[in-house]
């Protein structure tokens, strides 16, 4: 399965995006956790990632700014809630300028989990996004979240072709 699956179960407050990559899990994990890799693929086609800061620990903040050719930018922050290298990364949304870990955060709207399952030389990445309600889930999908992840996955597949897959 190199193509992607998007699952949006009727009446549920979550959606999933599943994609297999022809690369070892250790390398895919590095791509999702190291700025030197993430800047090459995070975000939709036509965007760059001029800001990518990752404090990879439970309570650590992950900050991204995406920029388009016209100068428009979109930034956001997330806080890691679970890290099991190289199998699982969980994080939740945070205010854009958040720097303070998990304590004092307003209630989460989105809880995201990335699970990396290795099979042979390939890795299946399952992104599960749980929302506070079905309505928030539907609005998140309607606003293009799944399309953005799809494009980021396409960019990741292209980026992986530039790497030595044996050097994970």
Secondary structure by P-SEA (a helix, b strand, c coil): ccbbbbbbcccccbbbbbbbbcccaaaaaaaaccccccccccccccccccbbbbcccccbbbbbbbbccccbbbbbbbbbcccccccbbbbbbccccccccccccccccbbbbbbbbbcccbbbbbbbbbcccaaaaaaaaaacaaaaaaaaaaaaaaaaaacccccc
